[in-house]
Amino acid sequence: MTDPSKDDFFRTLPGFTRFEGVTDGGNYHPLPDDWFLAVADIVSSTQAIASGQYKSVNMAGASVISAVLNALDHGDYPFVFGGDGALVAIPPSGESRTRAALAAVRTWVAEELRLSLRAALVSMADIRAEGLDVRVARFSPSEFVSYAMFVGGGASWAEKQMKAGRFAVEAAPPEIRPDLTGLSCRWNPIAAHNGEIVSIIAVPDAAGSGPEFRRLVADIITISAEQNRDAHPVPVEGPTPVLAFEGAEIEARATMPVAHRWWRKLSIAAQIVLVYILDKFGIRAATFDAKIYRRDLAANSDFRKFDDGLKMTIDVDASHLARIEARLREAEAEGVCRYGLHRQDSALMTCFVPTPLMRDHMHFIDGADGGYAMAAMALRDKLRDGEGLSASRPAAGIS
């Protein structure tokens, strides 16, 4: 591996292709000392979801990733999508551009989506001064994309500091816009096929040891893997194109100023119709094949991740869900973890597609009825009720 202080830290990490690898501490490598974590989330996201803004909440979370990666010239940097927020690890060479991108995203989210986004830029020096760490693994669900997995407690600490108002990135002046090229949400919610779409967050209790939490994660992965395609909520052939235009308005807001927005909405609508026709009749357009694109879409989706805890949005039947819940309750009673879980009847997809002609497009999965945000709320309720972590610092979880 090359010098980890260089910008290509993540690109040069050895990767793994089976999700079970998230439990192997040997797959994780320390983030360089001079790097930063860009963190952001929606304030009062559960209320926004309750009022029907679930697509806007997911779009806002994904916009953080899009803005930062576009600002850094599409470099290969570790990130994780959290439903109502996101985290991106960036090198020191990208600090000023990332700060500007986060500031612009805050303004765009407020003015166009009518939501409040908070953001922070936290240095690894501050994280390690707290005795915490950020270690990163590279998981490749397909040959075209890789997603970062995070352990060490540092990412959770950075999020907590952001919510306390530390390391804040202030919003940009009015009408300043980030570069959100490639950000889209054109797909309808994807209905469950096995039973229910379930969003799960399981984090280590400070009293639980690394090996015990690793066993829990391995057990949950094993149970869910008994379902077709590891309980993937997106069919192997991808979602079926439909003539639905609900996401065009949000996407147009992401990529065009008001004066030219109707042209952009017309263009998006034309693209939706074109993909529908190409797929329905099996027609190729130059190098674009709708059926290959749909299959890549399914293969490239991030329905499972590890971010100082296990996060999954999966499609499971009643018996498998009962076993998963029983295992989580058992681990919680033993002080190994705390968890939140939310059920819904469909999954939601938000996409980052710099160009549909390449096969490295990325697709972020959440539950269509709040998913991770609602599971996180259930987890927070436990903490408020006095059932939460017994120590002030996050547990590392994987070692």
N, C-alpha and C positions, 0 to 999 in steps of 0.2 A: 504494500500500500504506500502511496506517496505521502509526503510530509503532511500531517493532518492539519497544520495551520493554514494550508492553502485553501482556496475557494472550492476545490474539487473534492473536499472531504467526503461528502455523501456519495458522489459518483464512484469513488474508488473503494467504497466499502464492499466486502464480500457479502453477497446476498443469499437468501434462502427462499425456496419456492413452496414449501408446505407451511401452512399457518401455525402448526404445532411448534415451529421454531421460535415463536415468541417466548416460550418458556425456557429457552436455552440461553443462560447468561453469557455464554461464549459468543453469541451473535451480536452482542451490544458493544459499542465502542464509545469512549468519552468524547463529547463534543469539545473541540479545541477551546483553550482557555480564553482566547480573544474574541470568541463569537458572541452573538446576542440571540435572545428569544423575542420575537415579535408576537405578542398575544393580544387577542381582541375577543369581545363577546357582546351580545345584545343585552342591554339593561331591560329587566322585566320581560324576558322573552316568553315566559309562560302566559302572561296576560295577553301579549300580542298574538300568540298561537290561539288562545281561547277566543279572540275576536276574529279569527279566520285568516290571520296573516302568516300562516305557516310557510307558504312559498316565499314570501318576502324575508322571513327570518332565515331560512336556509340560503337564500340568495345573498343576504348580507354576510353570513358566515363564509360562504364560498368566495365572496368578493375580496375578502382579506387575502386569501391565497392568490387569486388572480392578479390583484393589484401589486402584490409584492413580487411575484415571479415575473410579471411583465416589467416592473421597474428594474429588476435585476437581469434583464435580457434573457429570460426563460432558462436561467441556469438550473442545475440539478441540486436543489436544496431540500432538506428535510422539512416536512410539514404534516399536519394532521387536521382534518376537518371534524369539528365537534357538533355540528347541527346548528347551534345558535352562535358559533364562534369558531376560531381557528388559531393555530400556532404555526409559526414558520421560524426555523433556525437559520440565521444569516451570518455571513462572515463580516469582519470589520470593514472590508472594502465596500459593503453595501449599506452601511449604517445610515448615511444621510439620505440615500434614495429610498430606503425602507421607511424612514421616519416621514418623509414627504408623502409616500404612498399611503401610509396609515392615516395621516392627517387628512388627505384627500378622500379616503374611503369614509372616514367619520362624517365629513360634510356631505358626501353623496348619499349615504344611508339616511341622514337626517332630512335632506331636502327631497329626495326622490322616493324613499321607502317609508318615510315618516316613522322611523325607528331611531332609538338612541344607541349608538355603538361606542363602547369605551375601548381604548387601546393603550398598550404600554410596550416599551422596549427595554428589556431587562438583560444586563450583562451576565456572562458566565462568572465573572469575578465576584459579583454580588451573590450569585447563587452558591458558589463554592465557599464563600465566606460564611455562609450559614451551615456549612457541613453537609450540604446536599450536592447532588450531581445530576447531570443530564447525559445519559448514554443512549446511543441511537443504533438501531438495527435496520437493515434494508430488506424488506419483504417484497417479492415480485410475484403477484398473482397471475401475471401473464408475461410473455417475453417482451412486451412493449412498454410496460410501466412498472415503477417501483414506488412503494409507500413506506414512510418512515414509522418505526415503532419507538416509543420513548419510555425509558425507565430512569430511576434514580431519585425521584421526588422533586427535582428542581423545576420541572414544568408545572407541577401542581402549586408549588410555592410561588412561582412567577404569576400564575393566575390569581392566587390569593392576594398578592401585593397589588396587582392591577385593580382588583375590586376594592382595595383599601385606599386607592388613589395615589399609590406610589408609581414612579417611573412613567407617568402618564405622557402620552403623545396628544397634544391638543389638536382640535379640529382645524382644518385649513379655512381660509376666508371663504365667504359665500361664493358659490358657483365654481369653485375649483373642483376639478374632476380627476379621478384616477384613471389609469389606462386599464380597462376591464375587457380588453379584446379577448374573445374566446369564451367568455362567461355566458351560459345559457341555461334555460329551464324549460325546454320545449316538450318534455314528455309528460303525459298524464300520470297520475298515481298508478302504481303497479299492484294489482290485486294479489292477495295471498292465494297460493295454490295448495299448500299443505294444510293450512288451518288458519293461523294468525301470523301477522307480522309483529315481532316482539323486539323492542329495543331494550338492551341490557347494559347496565354499567355496574361493574364489580371492582371495588378498590380494596387494597389491603388495609386491614385494621392495624394500627401501630403496635398492637399486642401480638399480631400474627407474624410468624416467621416466614422468611422467603420460601423455604421448601414447602411449607403447608399451603401457601398461596399459589405456588407453581402447580401443586397437585390439583388444587381447585380449578385453575384455569385449564389444565390438561383435561380434567373430567368434563368440564362444560364443552370444550371443543369436541371431545369424543362423542358425547351425547348428541350434539347438534350435527356432527358429521354422519350420523346414521340416517339422516334425512337425505333426500335426493340432492346431489351437488353441495353437500355440506350445509344445507338449509339456505342456500343462496336465494335471496328474494327476487332476483331478476332471472327470467327463463334463459336457458342456454342460447336460444336463438335471439335473445334480446327482446325488448318491448316491441309490441306491434305498432307501427306508425298509424296515427289517426289524424283526421282533419280537425285538430283542436288548436286554438290560437290563444289560449289563456295566458301562456307564458310570454307571448310576443311583447306585450306592453312592458313587463319588467325588464326583459332583455334589451328592448329599445332604450329604456331609461339608462341602462348600464353603458351603452356604447355611443349614444348620440345626444347632442344638445337639443333643446326644445325645438328650435327652428327647423331642424332636419329630421325630427323624430318620426314623422308620419311616413317619410321615405323608408326609413329603417324598418318600421313595422310592416310596410308593404313588402320589403325585401325578405323579411323573416317569414311572412305568410307565404310568399312564393316558394321559398326554400322548403317549408313544411309540405306544401302541395307537391313539389317536385320529388321529395323523398318518398312520399306516399305513393306516387305513381311509379317511380322506379322500383320500389319494393313490391308493389302489387303485381307488376307485370314482369319482374325479374330483368329489368333493363339496366345496363351499365351506362354511366355518363362519364366519358373519358376514363380516368383511373378510379372513379368512385363507384363502389359496389355497395348498395344499401344493405344487402344481406351480410356481407363481411363486416361492414360498419356496426351493424346491430350485434353480431356475435362478439366483436371486439369490445363493444360497449359493456356487455355482460361480463366478459373475462376481465376487463380493466377496472371493475367497480370495487370500491373500498368498504364492503359491508362488514368487515371485521378489522379491528385495529387494537393496538395496545398503547395507551397514553397514561402512564402511571396507574394503569388499571385496564381491565378488559372492557372493551366496548364492542357490541355486536348489534346489528339489526338483521334478524334472521326470520325465515319463514318455517314455522314448525307446527306440527299437529298437537293435539291435546295431550297425548301420552308423553311425548318428548318434552313438552313444556312443563308438565307436572314433574318429570324427573329433574329437569334443570332447576326448577324452583325449589324442589326438595333439597337438592345438593347445595344451593345457595343458602337456604335457611339453616341447614346443618352447619355450614362453614361460618355463618354469622353467629350462631349460638355458641360456637367454639372460639369466637374472637379472632377468626382468621380474616374475615372480610366484612364489609358493609356493601349493600347493593341496592340499586333501584331498577325497576322494571316497568315498562309501559307497553300495553297491547293495543293494536289497531288492526284494521282490515286491509291496509295497503302500505306500500313503501313509496317514498318520494326520491326523485333523482335530480340533482343539480350537476351541471357539467362544465368542464373546462376544456374547450376544444380549440386550441390555437389555429388548427386547420383540419378539416374533415378528410383531407387527402392523405394525411399521415395517420399511423395506427397507434400513436402514443397519447390519444385523448384520454382524459381522466374523468371519472364519474363518482360523485359523492352520494352515498346512500343514507337516508334517515327514514324514520317512520313518518307516514303522512299525517299523523294526528299529533305531532309534537315530538314523538320519538325520544331522542336523547335528552332534549330539554325537560320533558316530563319525567323521564327516568331520573335525571339529575335532581329534579324537585323532590321526588320520593326519597332519594338519598339524603338530601338536605333536611327533610322533615325528620328523619331518624336522628340526624345529628342534633337538631334543635331539641328533640325530645330526650336528649341525654343518653342516647344509645350509640353515640358516635365514637370517633377516634379518641383514645385515651391519652394521646400525647399531642403536643402542639405542632410537631413536624410531620410531614407526610411520610408514610412508610415507603420503602423503595420497591417492594413487591417482587422483583426479580433480581437475583444476585448470582 
